[in-house]
Amino acid sequence: MKKKLIVNNTNYTFLYTEDANLWVIAESTNLLSGYKIDLEIDLKLLGKDINWNEVSDFIFYLQRRTDKTNKDVITKSNIALKGLFNSIYIDSFTEQVKSNIEFKLSGINYKKTISTRLGNKYEYDLFFFPYNAKDKHMDIGTFTWNVKMRGNVLYGVNCDI
């Protein structure tokens, strides 16, 4: 199945993956300026039917964020994820390796829209994959590292170990 949305004169096509119960736009360069990322809607997490108008509003929210806001959110996410990484792998990697760990943004998982008297807030996860900035071929692991967001506010981190 496919679902097409037009947001701010840009076409987006979600594909439904039945085995994962997931709607996804793969490797879009039109969601966050300067990033090639996926946008996922996990129906297991959403727990209800999709309101495609809310999804369109969320995409518009992402489109209108400034490059500075995106950079700030990703920088703060990297700081939080590095703290989690260092606590999990406290004895597994050298300090030099741990200091070179970076997290590359890979996608967004839209969760829900929360209506407030100040307007809509969007709840979503940013998902990242770690890599060694000095040795990109070093095996760090392949599971995702997630940053929980509400609007532009980071409120939690976790990893899918």
C-alpha positions in Angstrom: 0.0 0.0 0.0 1.0 3.6 -0.6 -0.2 6.9 0.9 0.7 10.1 -0.9 0.8 13.4 0.9 1.6 16.9 -0.5 3.0 19.2 2.1 4.2 22.7 1.2 4.2 21.8 -2.5 6.4 18.7 -1.9 5.3 15.2 -2.6 5.8 12.5 0.0 5.0 8.8 -0.6 4.6 6.5 2.4 5.0 2.8 1.8 3.3 0.3 4.1 5.4 -2.6 5.3 3.0 -5.3 6.5 5.5 -7.5 8.3 6.8 -4.6 10.4 3.3 -2.9 10.6 5.0 0.4 9.6 4.5 3.3 7.2 7.8 4.7 5.9 9.2 7.4 3.7 12.8 6.1 3.0 15.8 8.4 2.6 14.0 11.7 2.1 16.1 14.8 1.7 12.9 17.0 2.1 12.2 16.5 5.7 15.2 18.1 7.5 17.3 20.4 5.4 20.8 18.9 4.8 19.8 15.4 6.0 18.8 12.2 4.2 16.5 10.4 6.7 13.6 8.1 7.0 10.3 9.0 8.4 8.5 6.1 10.1 5.1 5.7 11.6 5.0 2.5 13.7 1.4 1.4 14.1 2.3 -0.8 17.1 3.5 2.3 18.9 0.8 4.7 17.6 -1.9 2.4 18.9 -4.6 3.9 16.7 -5.5 4.7 13.2 -3.3 7.3 11.5 -4.6 10.8 11.3 -2.9 11.8 8.0 -3.7 15.5 8.6 -1.7 15.4 11.8 1.1 13.6 9.9 1.0 16.4 7.2 1.2 19.0 10.0 4.2 17.3 11.5 6.0 17.2 8.2 5.3 20.9 7.7 6.6 21.5 11.2 9.9 19.7 10.3 10.1 21.6 7.0 9.9 25.0 8.6 12.5 24.4 11.3 15.6 26.4 10.7 19.0 24.8 9.9 20.2 26.2 13.2 17.4 24.5 15.2 18.1 21.2 13.4 21.8 21.5 14.2 21.1 22.4 17.8 18.8 19.4 18.3 21.3 17.0 16.7 24.2 18.4 18.7 22.2 18.1 22.0 21.2 14.6 20.9 24.8 13.6 20.3 25.8 14.9 23.8 23.0 12.9 25.5 23.7 9.8 23.4 27.4 9.9 24.1 26.6 10.0 27.9 24.5 6.9 27.5 27.0 5.2 25.3 29.8 5.9 27.8 27.8 4.5 30.7 26.8 1.3 28.9 30.3 0.7 27.5 32.3 2.0 30.4 34.7 -1.0 30.4 34.3 -2.0 26.7 36.2 0.7 24.7 39.2 2.8 25.4 38.8 6.4 26.4 40.2 7.4 23.1 37.6 5.4 21.2 34.8 6.7 23.4 35.9 10.3 22.8 35.6 9.7 19.0 32.1 8.3 19.0 29.6 10.3 17.0 25.9 9.5 16.2 24.6 9.9 12.7 20.9 10.8 12.3 19.1 8.1 10.4 15.4 8.8 10.8 12.4 10.0 12.7 9.6 8.0 14.2 6.4 10.1 14.5 4.4 9.1 17.6 1.6 11.6 18.1 0.3 15.1 18.1 -0.5 16.7 21.4 -2.9 19.7 21.4 -2.1 22.4 23.9 -3.6 25.9 24.3 -0.4 27.2 22.7 -0.8 25.0 19.6 0.2 21.5 18.7 3.3 19.7 20.1 4.7 16.8 18.3 6.1 13.7 20.0 8.6 11.8 18.0 11.9 9.9 18.3 15.1 10.7 16.4 17.1 7.6 15.7 20.8 7.4 15.3 23.6 5.0 14.5 27.0 5.3 16.3 30.3 5.4 14.5 33.9 6.2 15.3 34.8 9.5 13.7 38.5 8.6 13.5 37.8 5.0 12.2 34.5 4.8 10.3 35.1 1.1 9.6 35.3 0.2 13.3 32.4 -2.0 14.4 30.5 -0.2 17.2 27.2 -2.1 16.9 24.2 -1.9 14.6 21.3 -1.2 16.8 19.5 2.1 17.0 20.1 4.8 19.6 16.9 6.9 20.2 16.3 10.4 21.4 12.8 11.1 22.6 11.5 14.6 21.5 8.5 16.7 22.3 8.7 19.7 20.0 12.3 20.8 20.1 12.8 19.5 23.7 14.8 16.4 24.3 13.2 14.4 27.1 14.9 11.0 27.1 17.4 8.7 25.4 17.6 4.9 25.0 19.1 2.3 22.8 17.7 -1.0 21.3 20.3 -3.3 22.8 
